[in-house]
Amino acid sequence: MASPSRPGRLRRILLRTGALAVVLALAIAGLATWAWATADVSTVGSTEFRRPLTIPPLAPSTVEPDGTRVFALDMQTGTTEFDPGVATETWGFNGGYLGPTLRAARGERVRVLVRNQLPEASTVHWHGMHLPAAMDGGPHQMVEPGATWTPEWTVAQPASTLWYHPHPHGATEDHVRRGLAGLFLLDDEPAAALPLPDTYGVDDIPVIVQDLRLRGDQLDGTHGAFRDVGFLGDRTMVNGTIAPYQEVGDELVRLRLLNAATARTFTFAFHDSRAFALIGTDGGLLERPETLSRVQLSPGERAEIVVRVQPGERAVLRSERLDAGLDFWANRFAGGDDRFDVLELRAAATLRPSPALPAALVAPATPDGSASSVERTFDLTIAGINGAAMAMDRIDTTVTRGATETWTIRNVDGMPHNFHVHDVQFRVLDYAGAPPPPALRGPKDTIFLPPNTTATVTMRFDGPADPDTPYMYHCHLLWHEDRGMMGQFVVVEPGQQAGKPPRHSH
């Protein structure tokens, strides 16, 4: 029998290769379709609010003869019952999960005894705090297991809602997701003189919002398919409590919202779309209250809102779909189609009267840009900032002490990012080619940037100079930060040159 001709064999090979390619393409399309169909999550309307909201305790402190207020924070392992009867392995400060609320006043000297009882090195960064670089708690201030770190500084900024969390280079997402976070509240006389809700845990409620996924007795930190933003959970919790309710007895309730998630952006609104007053952003109070029905917070951002409740009602705080100009694919896999019931406010049958909110709050503390002497541009991509991934031994930017600068921040990537600057609060001058919306008119240290969005901000660097110890700027979607979306800057005296950061084994 004659053997098949060479052209015949080639035809069969091509047909088989084509058939395999078609099968492969159909399989990939099927996988993408399945991933798309199962990518969104919703707990709206199905949440049973059965657990009272845990209010983080105010951290005890002592005051030394020289007036220094001293706190103690122990980073430790533990367990937490997110679901009744199931002990989940977690990390926390002074407990199994999250940490106490530190509170200090402007002008006070504070010292924090940080003890690391974890099995690995970590840090404690004071997010939003204006303080010397050596006290900042960034990746250059690692605390080894069994070691103690004692930062000390003078509070020199307005009343605000700040927070603290780890900042180890390459492991920040994991450490925060395990539970290492807490609030740091600052007070001052101008804020105290205003008729605002201010009784902690009563009409002034801390609301630390995170997402999580449980797998048995473990926190599941795996990233889903196409989740380029990082870890996204399928449930939310407030102050470590899943499906919580908070009983309130006052007509006006102040919620100090913190997005402590590692990647998810929340769009906070109430179930009935009621209006509320935005009174504060990352770095403190606004000039005047702004009336909104929703406020968007990306990881690291804060907002203080005041909402009115009616006697006997139940008002549900939700996270609605993200409206940020993302395309349908990016929005879906960045969690933009997800919706959550977050917290139920249960109003008493009779409410204590609350004074009306003042028409004016505080004068701006951030510069308006008119005295800016330096302009810089920062391009954000998943590969790094301005084309360079983070390097611990490289200073990327040198800033002169006392200078006011204008920074243009551009997301030139195909996915959402945000941008956080250590040590300073900035004013947003322009957002997406227009004046900033109400939610971006207050003092900020973190700003969300959808793809192809540009923000122009201005800030003043008036802290102490330290040419050898850098601050960070970075994307606060923590997986992006861990992958290298971070840069370093030092503050120097006029005419001084940047030094070189110390070497680290981490």
N, C-alpha and C positions, 0 to 999 in steps of 0.2 A: 504494500500500500504506500502510495506517495505521501511524504510528510507534508504538513500544512505549509503553504507558501509564507514567505517572510511578511508580505503585506497583510495577509490574513491574521497572522499572530499579532502583529502590531495593532490591527483593528480591535481584536478581542481585548488586548491589554488596555487600550484607550477606553473601550466600553466599560470594562470593569472598574477602571480608575474613575471614570465619570460617574458610574453608579455609586461607588464608594463616596465620592465627593457630595453627591446629592443626599445620600443617607446621613453623612456627617453634617451637612448644612441643615437638614431637617431636624437632626438631634440638637444642634446648637440653637436653632430657632425655637424648638420645643422647650429647651432649658431656659432660654431668655423669657419666653412667654410664661412659663411656670414661675420663674423668679419675679416677674412683673406682677402676676396675679396674686402672689402671696406676700408681696413686699410691704403692703400697708397694714397698719394696726389701728384698731379703734376700741376704746373702753367707754366711749360716750354712751350714756343711757343704761349701761349694764353694770356700773360700779355700785357696790353696796358699801356705804361708808359706815364701818362698824367699829373702827378703832379711834380712840381719842388721839388727837395730834400730840406728839411728843414735843415739848418746848425745851430746847437745849438750855441747861442751867447756866446762869451767869457764873463765870469762873471766879472762885475765891481769889483774893489777893491780899498781900500785906503791904503796908506803907512804911518804908524805912525812915529813920530820923531826918535824912536829907530830902524827904518827899518822894523818893522813887517808889513807884508802884510795881510790885513784883508778882508775876504769875508763874505757874508751873504747868508744863505740858509734857505728858508722857506718851510717846508713840508706842502703841502696843497691839498685840494680837488679841483676838477675842471671838465671841460668837454672838449672833443676833438672830432673834426670831422674827423674820419678816413675815412668814406665814406661821400661824399658831402651831406649836409642837414640833417645828423643824428648826434646829439650831444650825445656822449658816456661818461658816468661817468668815470672819471679817477683820478689818483693822480699824483703829480709832485712836483718838486722843483722850486720855484719862477715862477710857471706857472701851466698849466693844465696837462702837460705830460712831462716826463723826466726832465732834468735840464740843467742849463748852463754849459759850459766847464770852469773849474777852471784851471788856468795856473800859475806856479811859477817856480823859478830857483833854482838850487842846491845852498845850502848855505843860502837861504832866511829863515827867520822866518815867519811862516804863522799862522793865527788864523782864525777860521771859527765860526761865530755866527749861530748856528743851532736852529731854532725855530720850534716847532711842533704845527702846526695848524690842525692836523688830529683829527678825533674823537677817536683815540686809540694810545697807546704808540708805539714808533718805535725807530730805531737807524739809524745812518749813519756811515757805515764802509768804510774806505779808502782802497779799495782792491789793494794790491800790494805795499802799502806804508810802508816804514821803519820808525817806530815811537814808542813812549812809549806805553805800553799796556793800560794805562788809557785813551789814546787818540785814540785807535784803532777803537772804535765804534762797538764793538762786542755786544753780548747779555748782558754783564754786564754794558753797558753804555746806558741803556734805557732812553728815553726822554719822559716824560709824556705829554699828551695833554695840551697845553698852556704853557709848560715849555721851557726853553732855555738851551742848552749845548754849551760850548765854548772850544773846544779842541785847543791846540796850540803846535806846534813842529817846529823843524828846518829840512828843506829838506836836507837829507844826502844820496842821491843815484843818479845814472846817469839819463840822459835824457831818458824818457820812456812814454808810453801810459798806464796810470792807470785809474781806475774808482771808483765811489762811489755808494753805494746802501745800503738799510736797512739790518739789521741782527738780527731781534727779534727771539728768539728761539721759534720754532713752527709755525711761521707765515711769514718766509722769502719769500717763494714762492709767497704767496698772495700779499705781499707788493711790490715785484719787478714786478710781472705781472701787477699790477695796474698802473705802470709807474714810480716808484721811482728809478731813475738811472741817471748817468751823467758821463762825462769824466773828468779826472784830468791829465793834461799834465805837464810833467816836462822837463825843458831845462837845458843844461849845455854848457860850452865853447867847449869841444871836438866835440859835436854834431853840434853846431852852426857853427863850422869852416868847416864842410863838405859841398860839393856842392849837397845837397839833396833838393828836393822840400819842401818848408817850409812856404809858404804863406797860413795861415789858411783859409779854405773855398774856395781857388782858385786852387792851385795845391797840397794842403795838406788837404785832405778831411776826416772828421770824419765819420765813418760808423758803427753806433750802430745798430746791426741786432737783431731783435726779431721775434717771431712768435705769432700769436693771432688768436682768433676765436670770431666773433661778433654774438651776439644774440639780435636783436633789438637794443636798446640803451645801452646794457650792454656788458662788456667784459666777455665772457663765460670762466670760469676757471675749468670746469668739466674735469675729467680724463676719457679718453675713455676706452673701454674694453681691458683688458690685457696690459694696458699702465703702466707697472711697473716703467718706468723711471720718470713718472710725467706728467705734462700738456704738450700736443703737440697741436699746433694750425694748422689751415688749410691755413693760409696766412702768408706772411712775410712782414715786414716793416723795413725801415731804418730811424733812427732818428725820429721815430713816423710817417713816411710818407709811405703809401701803394703805391706800384708800382711807385717809384720815378725815375726821371731822373736828371742828373747833367751835366750842360754844362761846358766843359773844354776848355781852350785856350792854353794849354802847351803840348809839346810833351810827357813829362813824368809827371805822376800823382801819388801822394802818397796817398794810402788809409790806414787809421788807422782802421783796422777791430777789432770790439769788439763783441763777442758773449754774448749778454745780455739776451738771452733766459733763461728760468728756467730749461729746460730739454733737448732741442733739440741740437744735434751736427750737425754743418754745415760743408760741404765740399766745399769750395769756389774755383771756377774755372771760366774761361770765356767761352762764347758760342762757340768760335772757338778753344778752348784749347791752346790759345797763352801762351807763357812763360811770367813770370814776375819775378821780383827780390824780394825775401824776405830779408828785411833789419833789421827787429826787431821782437822780441817776447815779452812776458809779461813784462819783466823787463828792456828792453832797446835794443840798437842796437847790432847786431852781430859783430863778428870779420871781416867778409867780406860778401858781398851779396851772397845769394844762389839762383840759377836759378831753379824755380819750375813751374809747370803748374796747381797745385792745393795745397791748404793748408786746413787742417782739424782743426776746433776749437770747443771744447766742451764748455759748459757754463762757463763763467768767463775768458776764454783764449783770448789773443789779438795777433794780428800779424800786422806788418807794411809791406806793399808791395808797389812796384813801378812798374807801368805798362806803356808801350808805346802805344800811340794812333796815328792813321793816320788822316790826314786832312779830315774832313767831315764824318767820319765813326761813327757808333753807336756800341759800345761794351757793351755786356750784362754780368754783373757779376751774376753767378748762384750759387746755392747750389746743388751739384750732389749727387748721392747715396753714402751712407756711406760704405766704404770698411775697416772694422775693425776686420775681422775674426769672426764676430758673426754668430751663426747658423741661419738658414732661419727664424725660429720663432722669435728669439730675435731681429734680424735685422728688421723684418717687423714691430713689435710692439714697437720698439725703434725709429721709424721714419726713419730707414735706407734706405728704398726704396723710400722715398719722394724726389721730385726734385722741385726746385723753381727758377723762374726768380726773382732776388733780386733788381738789380739796373742797369740802363742804363746810360752809359757815352756817351754824345753827343759831339763829337769833332768839334771845329770850322773849317770853311773852310780853314783858315790860322792859323797856330799854332806858338806860340812863341818858339824859340829854347830852349832846356833844356841842361845844361851841362851833360856830361856823368857821370854815377855813378862811384864813386871811387872804386878801387880794394880792398882797406882796409877801415874798418870803425873804430871800437874802440877796445881797448884791453879788454879782459874779466875781469869782476869785481867779478865773483863768484869763489869760491875755486875749485881746481881740485881734491880734495879728498886726496891728499898725506899727508896732515896734520891732517886728521880726527882722533879724539881720542875716539869717541863713535859710536857704531853701534846699530841701532834699527830696528825693523820690525813692520810693521803695516798691519794687515789683514783686508780687507774691505768686509763686507757683509751688506745686507739691515738691519740686526738686530743691527749693530753697528760696531765699530772699535775695533779689538782685543777682540771681544766677548762681549763688553760692550756698551750699549747705553749711550748717552750723559747724564751727571748729572751736573747741574750747581754748585753744592757744592763739586765736586770731582776734584782734580788735577790729571791728568793722566800721565803727563810727566814733569820731572824737568830737565832743561837745565842750564849748567854753562855759565855765560857770558864770551864771548871771545872764546868759544869752537867751533871747526868745527866738524860736525857730518855727518855720512852717514846713510841715511834712506832707507830701502828696503820696498817698498809698493806693496802689492800683492792683486789683486782682486781675491778672492777665491769664489765669488758668481757666479750665472748663468746669471747675467745681467750686463750691462755696468755701470761703475762708473767713477768719476774722483776724484782728490785729490788736495785740496788747502791748503797752509800753510800761516798763517798770518805773517806779519812783515818781512819776509826774501824772497830773491830770491835764487833759487837753480840751480845747474848745473846737468843735466841728464848724468850719467855715463854709464848707460846700460838700454836698453829698449827691453823687450821681448827676452832677452838673446843675444842681439847684440848691437854694438855701436849705439848711437842715430841717427835717420835720420836727415836730414838737418833742418826740422821744429822744432826739439827739441834740437838744439845745442846752442841756445841763453839762456839768463837768463829767468828762469821760476818761477812762483809761483803756477801754476795750471797745472795738467797733466791728460790726458785721459787714462783710463785703461779698455779695453775690458775684458770679462770674462777670467780667467786663465792667465792673463798677469801680469808680474812683472816689476817694474821700480826701479832702484837704483839711488838715488839723493844725492847730498852733499850740505851743506849750513853752513854758519858761523853765529853765534848768537852774534853780537857785539853791540847790543843796550843796553839801561839802564836796570838794574836789578829791578825787582819788584816781590817779592815772593808772594804777595797777589792778584795780578791782572793778570789773565791768558789771553793768546792769544788762538786762535782756530786753529785746523786743521780739515778738514771735506770734505765730498763729496759735490761738487758744483752743482750737480743735486738737486735743492733746496727742492724738496719733500723728497728726501732721507735725506738731512740735517735736515729738520723739524721733520722727524721720529726718529732722534737720531743718524745718521751717523756723529758724531762729537766728538772730544775729546779736552782737554784743556792742555796747557803747560805753565809753568812759567819760567822766566829767573832769576837766582839767582847769587849772588856773590860766588866765590869759597868757599866751605865749608858751605855755607848757606843752610838751609832747606826751602822747600816750605811752604808757609803759608796756609791760608784758604780763599777762595773767599768770598766776602760779600754776605749776604743773600738778596734775591730778592722776590718780590711778584709775578713776572711773571714766 
